[in-house]
């Protein structure tokens, strides 16, 4: 039985959330705190397995300080439940992730919502999975005996990530140079409304311009394109040029966007001249698409399960035989540099994931709702920023 602590200022919301979670098999709400100070007291008194923490508390707007203190005093998996209220809050959840929170989830289920039961199950599944998130350092996986062959003149890099992905992406993208010779396409599973803030936050953590892909945008080297909410991100080639294509087709593996359609499109359009990477995350999205990439001759990489917050996605790809090389998080950026023919990063210029002070295993290993379109974050057709 997974024991849950709810941290929520609004009592009606907390009671509704408790009722919905208690109705889910395998979960039991053991306490409710209305502010950060009470949350700290109850964490010590109740020792919950996981915490559902609202991002707005009367003594801690954003929940950032509460997250920091919990992770310092008694590390416990924290899931942020609730959307940022305005543009100024867009990056707040990701500051909490820097400090050790393991996942974000949109607004909690509401009475009268026709999807309330489905959303309650969704949140329950996330809390159950996060209760087992790795918050301490794990031994690194042994390097592969023989690194996979690098592709000839790669045309792009495609990345799939889910739970734990924002911090893993910060570590990987932060280790890549501004003169990157390929575009980077990313599918990150995240609750609706959080994407613009995450993209802006990642843009502040790396040298590469980061934006949300627009349909028809020409993909430019040295830019990072994220799949938008509710759309699959695909690729189309025309001569030497590559373009982003968006699709509102059916979810794949319950996800839209999903990584498998992206990887499959790249296998068709680019063949061996591509790199596919699967990072930390729940479920198995990306595995079958990565297998298509590998069969096309592309270089396929997976984050080592030991360095993941949640290892479901890399493990699924590894089991399927889709992965040519398993790489610890700290080594992914250097491995990509080699595959792209780039010089190793100078020590002083290396990304320093430990600067975030993160306590999740992914960051430790690297050291050894609806906001709408955020201005300047969407790459329009022709590669210009709106």
C-alpha positions as CSV (number, residue, x, y, z in Angstrom):
1,X,0.0,0.0,0.0
2,X,1.4,3.4,-1.1
3,X,1.1,6.0,1.6
4,X,0.3,9.5,0.3
5,X,0.7,12.9,1.9
6,X,-1.4,15.7,0.3
7,X,-0.1,19.3,0.6
8,X,-2.8,21.6,-0.5
9,X,-4.0,25.0,0.9
10,X,-7.6,24.7,-0.3
11,X,-9.4,22.3,2.0
12,X,-12.2,21.4,-0.5
13,X,-9.6,20.5,-3.1
14,X,-7.7,18.5,-0.6
15,X,-10.8,16.6,0.5
16,X,-11.8,15.8,-3.1
17,X,-8.3,14.7,-3.9
18,X,-8.2,12.5,-0.8
19,X,-11.6,10.9,-1.7
20,X,-10.5,10.2,-5.3
21,X,-7.1,8.8,-4.3
22,X,-8.5,6.6,-1.5
23,X,-10.8,5.0,-4.0
24,X,-7.8,3.8,-6.1
25,X,-6.4,0.4,-5.4
26,X,-3.0,0.4,-3.7
27,X,-3.1,4.0,-2.4
28,X,-4.0,5.4,1.0
29,X,-3.9,9.1,1.9
30,X,-2.3,9.3,5.4
31,X,-2.3,13.0,6.0
32,X,-3.0,16.5,4.7
33,X,-1.0,19.7,5.2
34,X,-2.2,23.1,4.3
35,X,1.1,24.9,4.1
36,X,4.8,24.2,3.8
37,X,5.6,24.3,7.5
38,X,2.9,21.7,8.3
39,X,4.1,19.6,5.4
40,X,7.6,19.4,6.9
41,X,6.2,18.3,10.2
42,X,4.0,15.6,8.7
43,X,6.8,14.3,6.5
44,X,8.8,13.6,9.7
45,X,5.8,12.3,11.6
46,X,4.1,10.1,9.0
47,X,7.0,9.1,6.7
48,X,4.8,9.0,3.5
49,X,5.9,7.1,0.4
50,X,5.1,10.0,-1.9
51,X,3.9,13.6,-1.6
52,X,1.2,15.3,-3.8
53,X,2.2,18.9,-3.4
54,X,0.2,21.9,-4.7
55,X,2.4,24.5,-6.4
56,X,0.8,27.4,-4.4
57,X,1.0,27.5,-0.6
58,X,0.4,30.5,1.6
59,X,3.9,30.4,3.1
60,X,5.6,29.2,-0.1
61,X,4.3,30.3,-3.5
62,X,5.4,27.7,-6.0
63,X,6.3,25.1,-3.4
64,X,10.0,25.5,-4.1
65,X,11.2,26.2,-0.6
66,X,9.1,23.3,0.8
67,X,10.6,21.0,-1.8
68,X,14.1,22.1,-0.9
69,X,13.6,21.5,2.8
70,X,12.0,18.1,2.4
71,X,14.7,16.9,0.2
72,X,17.4,18.2,2.6
73,X,15.7,16.8,5.8
74,X,14.0,13.6,4.7
75,X,14.1,12.9,1.0
76,X,10.7,11.8,-0.3
77,X,9.3,11.6,-3.8
78,X,7.3,14.8,-4.5
79,X,4.8,15.2,-7.4
80,X,3.7,18.7,-8.0
81,X,-0.1,18.7,-8.6
82,X,-1.6,21.8,-10.2
83,X,-0.9,24.2,-13.0
84,X,0.9,27.5,-12.8
85,X,-1.5,30.4,-12.7
86,X,0.1,32.9,-14.9
87,X,3.0,33.6,-17.2
88,X,5.3,34.5,-14.3
89,X,4.8,31.1,-12.8
90,X,5.8,29.2,-15.9
91,X,9.2,28.1,-14.8
92,X,8.4,27.6,-11.1
93,X,7.6,23.8,-11.3
94,X,11.0,23.3,-12.9
95,X,12.8,25.1,-10.2
96,X,11.2,22.6,-7.8
97,X,12.4,19.8,-10.1
98,X,15.9,21.2,-9.8
99,X,15.6,20.8,-6.1
100,X,14.4,17.2,-6.1
101,X,10.7,17.0,-7.1
102,X,10.3,14.0,-9.4
103,X,7.3,14.9,-11.6
104,X,4.6,17.5,-12.4
105,X,0.9,16.8,-13.0
106,X,-1.7,19.3,-14.2
107,X,-4.7,20.5,-12.2
108,X,-6.2,17.8,-10.0
109,X,-9.5,16.1,-11.0
110,X,-12.6,18.3,-10.4
111,X,-16.2,17.4,-9.6
112,X,-18.3,17.5,-12.7
113,X,-15.4,16.8,-15.0
114,X,-16.5,14.0,-17.3
115,X,-12.9,12.7,-17.2
116,X,-12.6,13.0,-13.4
117,X,-12.4,9.2,-12.8
118,X,-9.9,8.7,-15.6
119,X,-7.7,11.6,-14.4
120,X,-7.9,10.2,-10.8
121,X,-6.6,6.9,-12.1
122,X,-3.9,8.7,-14.1
123,X,-2.7,10.6,-11.1
124,X,-2.8,7.5,-8.9
125,X,-0.7,5.6,-11.4
126,X,1.8,8.5,-11.4
127,X,2.0,8.6,-7.6
128,X,2.4,4.8,-7.4
129,X,5.3,4.9,-9.9
130,X,6.9,7.9,-8.3
131,X,6.8,6.3,-4.8
132,X,9.6,4.1,-6.2
133,X,11.6,6.9,-7.8
134,X,15.3,6.8,-7.1
135,X,16.4,9.6,-4.8
136,X,19.8,8.3,-3.9
137,X,22.9,7.6,-6.0
138,X,23.0,4.3,-7.7
139,X,26.1,2.6,-9.1
140,X,26.7,3.5,-12.7
141,X,26.1,1.0,-15.4
142,X,29.3,-0.6,-16.8
143,X,30.2,1.0,-20.1
144,X,29.4,-1.0,-23.2
145,X,32.4,-3.2,-24.3
146,X,32.2,-2.0,-27.8
147,X,30.6,1.4,-28.6
148,X,28.2,1.3,-31.5
149,X,29.4,2.6,-34.9
150,X,28.7,6.3,-35.4
151,X,26.4,7.2,-38.4
152,X,27.9,9.0,-41.4
153,X,27.0,12.7,-41.4
154,X,23.9,12.5,-39.1
155,X,21.1,14.9,-40.2
156,X,19.3,15.1,-36.8
157,X,19.1,14.0,-33.2
158,X,15.7,12.8,-31.8
159,X,15.1,12.4,-28.1
160,X,12.3,10.8,-26.1
161,X,11.7,11.4,-22.4
162,X,9.0,11.2,-19.8
163,X,9.2,11.2,-16.0
164,X,12.5,12.7,-14.9
165,X,13.0,14.0,-18.5
166,X,13.4,17.8,-17.8
167,X,16.5,17.3,-15.6
168,X,17.9,14.7,-17.9
169,X,17.4,17.0,-20.9
170,X,19.1,19.8,-19.0
171,X,22.1,17.6,-18.5
172,X,22.2,16.4,-22.1
173,X,21.4,19.7,-23.9
174,X,23.6,21.6,-21.5
175,X,26.6,19.5,-22.6
176,X,26.1,20.3,-26.3
177,X,27.7,23.3,-28.1
178,X,26.0,26.2,-29.8
179,X,27.7,25.1,-33.1
180,X,25.8,21.8,-33.0
181,X,25.6,20.6,-36.7
182,X,22.1,19.1,-36.5
183,X,18.6,20.0,-35.2
184,X,17.4,18.3,-32.1
185,X,13.8,17.0,-31.9
186,X,12.3,16.2,-28.5
187,X,9.2,14.4,-27.4
188,X,8.7,15.0,-23.6
189,X,5.6,13.6,-21.9
190,X,4.4,16.3,-19.6
191,X,1.0,17.4,-18.4
192,X,-0.8,19.8,-20.7
193,X,0.1,23.5,-20.0
194,X,3.5,22.9,-18.5
195,X,5.4,22.7,-21.8
196,X,6.0,26.4,-22.5
197,X,7.5,26.9,-19.0
198,X,9.7,23.8,-19.4
199,X,11.0,24.9,-22.8
200,X,11.8,28.4,-21.5
201,X,13.5,26.9,-18.4
202,X,15.6,24.5,-20.5
203,X,16.5,27.4,-22.8
204,X,18.1,29.1,-19.8
205,X,20.0,25.9,-19.0
206,X,21.7,25.3,-22.3
207,X,23.4,27.2,-25.2
208,X,20.9,26.0,-27.8
209,X,17.7,28.0,-28.7
210,X,14.7,25.9,-27.6
211,X,11.2,26.2,-28.9
212,X,8.0,24.4,-29.7
213,X,7.8,23.0,-33.2
214,X,5.4,24.6,-35.7
215,X,4.0,22.7,-38.6
216,X,6.1,23.3,-41.7
217,X,9.1,24.8,-39.9
218,X,12.4,24.1,-41.6
219,X,14.6,22.3,-39.1
220,X,17.8,24.2,-38.5
221,X,21.0,23.0,-37.1
222,X,21.7,24.0,-33.5
223,X,18.0,24.4,-32.5
224,X,15.9,22.3,-30.2
225,X,12.3,21.6,-31.3
226,X,9.8,20.2,-28.8
227,X,6.6,18.4,-29.8
228,X,3.6,20.6,-28.8
229,X,0.8,19.5,-26.6
230,X,-1.7,17.1,-28.2
231,X,0.3,16.7,-31.4
232,X,2.7,14.1,-32.7
233,X,5.9,15.6,-34.1
234,X,7.0,14.1,-37.4
235,X,9.7,14.8,-40.0
236,X,9.5,15.3,-43.7
237,X,12.5,15.5,-46.1
238,X,12.7,17.5,-49.3
239,X,16.1,17.3,-50.9
240,X,18.7,18.4,-48.4
241,X,16.1,20.1,-46.2
242,X,14.1,18.7,-43.3
243,X,10.8,20.0,-42.1
244,X,8.7,19.6,-39.0
245,X,5.2,18.1,-39.5
246,X,2.5,18.0,-36.8
247,X,-0.2,15.4,-36.6
248,X,-3.3,15.2,-34.4
249,X,-3.6,11.4,-35.1
250,X,-4.6,8.9,-32.4
251,X,-2.5,8.6,-29.3
252,X,0.3,5.9,-29.5
253,X,0.9,3.9,-26.3
254,X,-1.6,6.3,-24.7
255,X,0.5,9.3,-25.6
256,X,0.2,12.3,-27.9
257,X,2.8,13.4,-28.5
258,X,4.5,10.1,-28.6
259,X,8.1,9.2,-29.5
260,X,7.4,6.1,-31.6
261,X,5.8,8.1,-34.5
262,X,8.8,10.5,-34.5
263,X,11.4,7.8,-34.6
264,X,9.5,5.9,-37.3
265,X,9.2,9.0,-39.5
266,X,13.0,9.7,-39.1
267,X,13.7,6.1,-40.0
268,X,11.7,6.6,-43.3
269,X,13.1,10.0,-44.1
270,X,16.7,9.9,-42.9
271,X,17.6,6.2,-42.7
272,X,21.0,5.6,-41.1
273,X,21.8,9.4,-41.0
274,X,20.2,10.0,-37.6
275,X,20.6,9.5,-33.9
276,X,17.8,8.3,-31.6
277,X,18.0,8.6,-27.8
278,X,15.6,7.3,-25.1
279,X,15.9,9.0,-21.7
280,X,14.3,8.3,-18.3
281,X,10.5,7.7,-18.2
282,X,7.5,5.6,-17.4
283,X,6.0,3.1,-19.8
284,X,7.4,1.9,-23.1
285,X,6.9,4.8,-25.6
286,X,9.6,5.0,-28.2
287,X,10.8,1.4,-28.1
288,X,9.2,0.2,-31.3
289,X,10.1,3.4,-33.2
290,X,13.7,3.2,-31.9
291,X,13.8,-0.3,-33.3
292,X,12.8,1.0,-36.7
293,X,15.6,3.5,-36.5
294,X,18.2,0.8,-35.5
295,X,17.0,-1.4,-38.4
296,X,17.5,1.6,-40.7
297,X,21.1,1.8,-39.6
298,X,20.9,4.8,-37.3
299,X,22.7,5.1,-34.0
300,X,20.3,4.3,-31.1
301,X,21.2,5.1,-27.5
302,X,19.4,4.7,-24.2
303,X,20.1,6.3,-20.8
304,X,21.4,3.6,-18.4
305,X,18.5,2.4,-16.2
306,X,20.7,2.9,-13.1
307,X,20.9,6.7,-13.9
308,X,17.1,7.1,-14.5
309,X,14.6,8.5,-12.2
310,X,12.2,5.9,-13.7
311,X,13.7,3.3,-16.0
312,X,10.6,2.1,-17.9
313,X,11.3,3.6,-21.3
314,X,15.0,2.7,-21.6
315,X,14.3,-0.8,-20.3
316,X,11.5,-1.4,-22.8
317,X,13.8,-0.3,-25.7
318,X,16.7,-2.4,-24.4
319,X,14.4,-5.5,-24.0
320,X,13.2,-5.0,-27.6
321,X,16.7,-4.9,-29.0
322,X,16.3,-1.4,-30.2
323,X,19.3,0.0,-28.4
324,X,22.8,-0.2,-29.8
325,X,24.4,1.4,-26.8
326,X,23.4,2.1,-23.1
327,X,25.0,5.2,-21.7
328,X,25.0,6.7,-18.2
329,X,23.4,10.2,-18.1
330,X,26.7,11.9,-17.4
331,X,28.2,10.4,-20.6
332,X,25.4,11.1,-23.0
333,X,26.5,14.6,-24.1
334,X,30.2,13.5,-24.6
335,X,28.9,10.4,-26.6
336,X,26.8,12.6,-28.8
337,X,29.7,15.0,-29.4
338,X,31.8,12.0,-30.7
339,X,29.0,10.8,-32.9
340,X,28.6,14.2,-34.4
341,X,32.3,14.7,-34.9
342,X,32.7,17.4,-32.4
343,X,35.7,18.0,-30.1
344,X,35.2,17.1,-26.4
345,X,34.0,19.9,-24.2
346,X,36.6,21.8,-22.3
347,X,36.3,21.2,-18.6
348,X,35.4,24.8,-17.9
349,X,32.7,24.8,-20.5
350,X,31.1,21.5,-19.5
351,X,27.5,21.7,-18.3
352,X,27.4,21.2,-14.6
353,X,24.2,19.3,-13.7
354,X,25.2,19.5,-10.0
355,X,24.8,23.3,-10.1
356,X,21.1,22.6,-9.8
357,X,21.5,21.0,-6.4
358,X,19.3,18.2,-7.4
359,X,18.9,15.1,-5.3
360,X,17.3,12.7,-7.9
361,X,19.6,9.9,-9.1
362,X,19.7,11.3,-12.6
363,X,21.3,14.5,-11.5
364,X,23.5,12.9,-8.9
365,X,24.8,10.5,-11.5
366,X,25.5,13.4,-13.8
367,X,27.7,15.0,-11.2
368,X,29.8,11.5,-10.7
369,X,-3.2,23.0,-16.6
370,X,-2.8,25.7,-19.6
371,X,-0.3,28.5,-20.0
372,X,-0.8,28.9,-23.7
373,X,1.9,29.7,-26.2
374,X,4.8,31.4,-24.4
375,X,6.0,34.4,-26.4
376,X,9.1,33.6,-28.4
377,X,9.0,29.9,-27.7
378,X,7.3,28.6,-30.9
379,X,9.5,28.1,-34.0
380,X,7.4,29.2,-37.0
381,X,7.8,27.9,-40.5
382,X,11.1,29.1,-42.1
383,X,12.7,28.8,-38.6
384,X,11.9,32.2,-37.4
385,X,10.6,32.9,-33.9
386,X,7.1,34.2,-33.5
